[in-house]
């Protein structure tokens, strides 16, 4: 999953990924994230392509696959480190 870090705007896409499980569907998720459904779908597809595996099951509600769950846990850790680093600079 190291290839995921090469995806453009990786941190923002990971922030969106961690909020997907539990959303009713991708349209509802896009609304709650303040983006267009097509944009969210494209970004999720790019993450899944980079990871080489599906990350989110398109069920209702959305659910993380086992690989998605692992990536989400790693993303939450990474994002907390990024947030802490940004807080210490400002």
N, C-alpha and C positions, 0 to 999 in steps of 0.2 A: 504494500500500500504506500510505499515511499513515493511512487509516481504521483500521488494525489497532491503532494506539495508543489509539483510543477504546474498545477492548474492555475490559470490566471485568477487573481482575486481570491486566492485560496482561503484566507482567514474569513472573509465575508461569506463565502460559500459554505464553509464549515459551520459558521454561526447559524446559517439557515438550515443546514442538515440536522443539527442537534434539535431543532424545534419541529421537525416534521413528524416524528412518531406521535400518534394520538390525534393528529389533525384529521378531520372528516375525509378530506381528499386533497388533491394538489391545488384545486381552485380555491378552496377554503384556506389552505395553508398560504397560498400566494397573497390572498387578501390580508391575512393576519400579519404577514411579513412585509406588507406594503410594496409588493411587486406584482408584475403581470404573471398569470399562469404560464404563458409561453416562456418567459424568462426563467422562472423557477424550474420548469421541466427541462429546459436546455442546460441549466447549471447542474441539475441532478444527473442528467445524462452524462455530462462532462466528467463529473466526479466518479460515476460508475464506470465509465470507459477507462479513466485513469487507474482506478482500483482494479479493474478487470473482473469485477463481480457485481451483481445487483446489491444495492445497499438498502433500498426501501421497497417493501412489498406494496403494490398499489391496491390495497384492500381498503375497506371502510370500517374502522379508521385505518390510516396509514400505519404500517408497522415496520420496524427495522428488521432486516435479515440478520442472521448471526454475524456476518461480516460487517453489516451496518452497525450493529450494536458495538462491536469491537472498535470500529472507527469512531463512533460517537463518543465512547469513553475516552479514547485517545484525544479526540478533538476537544472535549470539555477540559481535559488537563492542559492541553496546549493553549487553548483560549484563555484559561485562567492565568497561565504564565504570561501571556501577551498583555493581558489587562493589568497585571501587577507591574510589569515592566513599564507600561505606559503611565501608570499612576505614579511611579517613582520618578519619572522624568518631568512630569508636569507639576 
